[in-house]
Amino acid sequence: MRIINIIFQICILYIFSYIGTVLQNFFHLIIPGSIIGLLLLFTCLCFKIVPVKWIEDGAGFVLSILMLFFIPTTVGIMNYSSLLSFNGALFVLAVLSSTIISIAITGTAGQFFEKKEEKRKDDDECSKQHSHSA
């Protein structure tokens, strides 16, 4: 039964991707249809039109096999060895630097929000103790 549920949830994700592609083709948009579909899904999740439980297991499964989706792209790059010479080195440098910057920003933001949450909890605890002693 779990497998059928995961397949159904993946179908829901595919429907959003398909709708995004149709919108992209209909309106001749620059943004890829898959991104439009993700934005539609995000909007539906935010407004609780689509409950998270409808896609949770399917999305988890797709994320668990995500690396398999990059294999054809990686193999395809091997056909363009000229790009992998000097331009390839620049590409690797760009990917590494953007990854490091992304990790740094994410870590800093995470620490900021964690400290903010701790301060809020401390303030709530302090106000509770103050109100009990009064």
C-alpha positions as CSV (number, residue, x, y, z in Angstrom):
1,M,0.0,0.0,0.0
2,R,2.9,2.4,0.8
3,I,4.3,1.9,-2.7
4,I,1.0,2.9,-4.3
5,N,0.8,5.9,-2.1
6,I,4.3,7.0,-3.1
7,I,3.5,6.5,-6.8
8,F,0.3,8.6,-6.4
9,Q,2.2,11.4,-4.7
10,I,4.9,11.4,-7.4
11,C,2.0,11.7,-9.9
12,I,0.8,14.8,-8.0
13,L,4.3,16.3,-8.3
14,Y,4.4,15.4,-12.0
15,I,1.0,17.1,-12.5
16,F,2.4,20.3,-11.1
17,S,5.4,20.1,-13.3
18,Y,3.2,19.4,-16.3
19,I,1.0,22.4,-15.5
20,G,4.1,24.6,-15.2
21,T,5.3,23.4,-18.6
22,V,1.9,24.0,-20.2
23,L,1.8,27.6,-18.7
24,Q,5.4,28.2,-19.9
25,N,4.6,27.1,-23.4
26,F,1.2,28.9,-23.6
27,F,2.6,32.2,-22.3
28,H,6.0,31.8,-24.0
29,L,7.8,32.5,-20.7
30,I,11.5,32.5,-20.2
31,I,11.3,30.6,-16.9
32,P,11.4,26.8,-17.3
33,G,8.1,25.0,-16.8
34,S,9.4,22.9,-14.0
35,I,10.3,26.0,-12.0
36,I,6.8,27.4,-12.6
37,G,5.4,24.1,-11.5
38,L,7.5,24.2,-8.3
39,L,6.3,27.8,-7.6
40,L,2.7,26.7,-8.1
41,L,3.2,23.8,-5.7
42,F,4.9,26.1,-3.2
43,T,1.9,28.5,-3.5
44,C,-0.6,25.7,-3.0
45,L,1.3,24.4,0.0
46,C,1.5,27.9,1.6
47,F,-2.2,28.4,1.2
48,K,-2.9,24.8,2.3
49,I,-4.7,24.0,-1.0
50,V,-2.5,20.9,-1.2
51,P,-1.8,19.4,2.3
52,V,1.9,18.4,2.8
53,K,0.8,14.9,3.6
54,W,-0.4,14.5,0.0
55,I,3.2,14.8,-1.3
56,E,5.5,14.1,1.7
57,D,6.4,10.5,1.0
58,G,6.6,10.9,-2.7
59,A,8.9,14.0,-2.4
60,G,11.0,12.1,0.1
61,F,11.4,9.2,-2.3
62,V,12.3,11.4,-5.2
63,L,14.9,13.3,-3.1
64,S,16.4,9.9,-2.0
65,I,17.1,9.0,-5.6
66,L,17.9,12.6,-6.8
67,M,21.6,11.7,-7.6
68,L,20.4,9.3,-10.3
69,F,18.9,12.2,-12.2
70,F,22.3,13.8,-12.6
71,I,24.0,10.7,-14.2
72,P,22.7,11.4,-17.8
73,T,23.8,15.0,-17.6
74,T,27.2,14.1,-16.4
75,V,27.6,11.5,-19.1
76,G,26.3,14.0,-21.7
77,I,29.0,16.5,-20.6
78,M,31.7,13.9,-21.6
79,N,30.7,14.5,-25.3
80,Y,32.0,18.1,-25.0
81,S,35.6,17.5,-23.9
82,S,36.7,20.9,-25.3
83,L,34.5,22.6,-22.6
84,L,36.2,20.6,-19.9
85,S,39.6,22.0,-20.6
86,F,40.1,25.6,-19.5
87,N,36.4,26.4,-19.3
88,G,35.8,23.3,-17.3
89,A,38.3,24.5,-14.7
90,L,36.5,27.8,-14.5
91,F,33.2,26.0,-14.2
92,V,34.5,23.9,-11.3
93,L,35.8,27.0,-9.6
94,A,32.5,28.8,-10.0
95,V,30.6,25.8,-8.6
96,L,32.9,25.4,-5.6
97,S,32.9,29.1,-4.8
98,S,29.1,29.4,-5.1
99,T,28.7,26.3,-2.9
100,I,31.0,27.7,-0.2
101,I,29.2,31.0,-0.3
102,S,25.8,29.3,-0.1
103,I,26.9,27.2,2.8
104,A,28.3,30.2,4.6
105,I,25.1,32.3,4.1
106,T,22.9,29.4,5.1
107,G,24.9,28.7,8.2
108,T,25.0,32.3,9.2
109,A,21.3,32.7,8.7
110,G,20.6,29.5,10.7
111,Q,22.7,30.7,13.6
112,F,21.0,34.1,13.5
113,F,17.6,32.6,13.6
114,E,18.6,30.1,16.3
115,K,20.0,32.9,18.5
116,K,16.8,34.9,17.9
117,E,14.6,32.0,18.9
118,E,16.7,31.3,22.0
119,K,16.5,35.0,23.0
120,R,12.7,34.9,22.5
121,K,12.4,31.8,24.6
122,D,14.6,33.4,27.3
123,D,12.4,36.5,27.3
124,D,9.2,34.5,27.5
125,E,10.7,32.5,30.4
126,C,11.8,35.6,32.2
127,S,8.4,37.3,31.8
128,K,6.7,34.1,33.1
129,Q,9.0,34.1,36.2
130,H,8.5,37.8,36.7
131,S,4.7,37.5,36.5
132,H,4.7,34.6,39.0
133,S,6.7,36.5,41.5
134,A,4.5,39.6,41.4
